[in-house]
Every structure is written in C-alpha cells, then in structure tokens.
Amino acid sequence: MASRGEVWLVDLGMTAKVRPALVLSVPPADEDRALITLVPHTTSVRNSSYAAAVAVPFLKSGAFDAQGLVTVPPVRLIRRLGRLNGAQLAQVEVAVCAGSGLRLPSLPSEG
C-alpha cells in the first residue's frame, strides 16, 4: 500500500496518461473505501500559486499540480519512484490548501 508523501508512477486514465503523482491521503481503514488521493506531477509548469515545484532526483523538472487532485483505486499505482521529505511535502500541502480554499491548521505552541 502506498504511504502519504510517496511519489508513484500512476495510470491516471487515457486523458491524463501515466505520470508521477504524490500520495496525499493516509491509508484507509478496513471500513473505508480503498482509494488514494494524489497530486499529479507535470513538466508543463505555469507560474501558479497552485503548483509546487519540488526538486528531487527521481523526477524531471516540473511541479505538483494542486488543481489536478485525483482519487484512484490502488490498482492504478504502477511503481514507487521515491518519497518527499517533510519540508517538500509541506510545500505541496500549501499549494493544495491554496487551490482548494483550505487553511493549514495552526500548530499548538510548545512549552
């Protein structure tokens, strides 16, 4: 099963084709539907606040497109390409929140 923060090569269907995508969702519980929410990666980058350009050695230059969120069954995942670190994942989360009108939760203060 894919884990949040991993980047997989995914079959997104005839229109969207096979492309890398970031796993955004957490693993479903037994009573949940077996679906995975993804942020597709594109090499056609626009200067948009809804795109997160993250440089990793296992991807071509490009960005994760937060306006292209998609949910697929696990059978569509072909192979794992790598994993984003915490800062890189946070960068994509900011773009997803901007694209969907969500606010990032504030973290409790320490101390």
URKA-V359288 format. One record per pair of residues at least 12 apart in sequence whose C-alpha atoms are under 8 Angstrom apart, sorted by the first residue. I is the first residue (numbers start at 1). GAP is how many residues later the second one is. Records with the same first field share a line. If there is no record, write none. Layout:
BEGIN
I = GAP ; GAP
END
This chain:
BEGIN
1 = 26 ; 73
2 = 21 ; 25 ; 72
3 = 20 ; 22 ; 23 ; 24
4 = 18 ; 19 ; 20 ; 21 ; 22 ; 23
5 = 17 ; 18 ; 19 ; 78 ; 79 ; 80 ; 84
6 = 16 ; 17 ; 74 ; 75 ; 76 ; 77 ; 78
7 = 13 ; 14 ; 15 ; 16 ; 73 ; 74 ; 75 ; 76 ; 77
8 = 12 ; 13 ; 14 ; 15 ; 69 ; 70 ; 71 ; 72 ; 73 ; 74
9 = 12 ; 68 ; 69 ; 70 ; 71 ; 72
10 = 66 ; 67 ; 68 ; 69
11 = 65 ; 66 ; 67
12 = 60 ; 64
19 = 21 ; 22 ; 23
20 = 20 ; 21 ; 22 ; 39 ; 61
21 = 17 ; 18 ; 19 ; 20 ; 43
22 = 16 ; 17 ; 18 ; 19 ; 42
23 = 13 ; 14 ; 15 ; 16
24 = 12 ; 13 ; 14 ; 15
25 = 12 ; 13
34 = 39 ; 40
35 = 36 ; 37 ; 38 ; 39
36 = 35 ; 36 ; 37 ; 38
37 = 32 ; 33 ; 34 ; 35
38 = 31 ; 32 ; 33 ; 34
39 = 25 ; 26 ; 27 ; 29 ; 30 ; 31
40 = 24 ; 25 ; 26 ; 28 ; 29 ; 30
41 = 21 ; 22 ; 23 ; 24
42 = 20 ; 21 ; 22 ; 23
43 = 17 ; 18 ; 19 ; 20
44 = 18 ; 19
45 = 17 ; 18
49 = 46 ; 49 ; 50
50 = 15 ; 16 ; 17 ; 45 ; 46 ; 48 ; 49
51 = 12 ; 13 ; 14 ; 15 ; 16 ; 41 ; 44
52 = 12 ; 13 ; 14 ; 39 ; 40 ; 43
54 = 34 ; 37
56 = 28
58 = 23 ; 24
64 = 28
66 = 26 ; 29 ; 30 ; 33
67 = 29 ; 32 ; 33
END
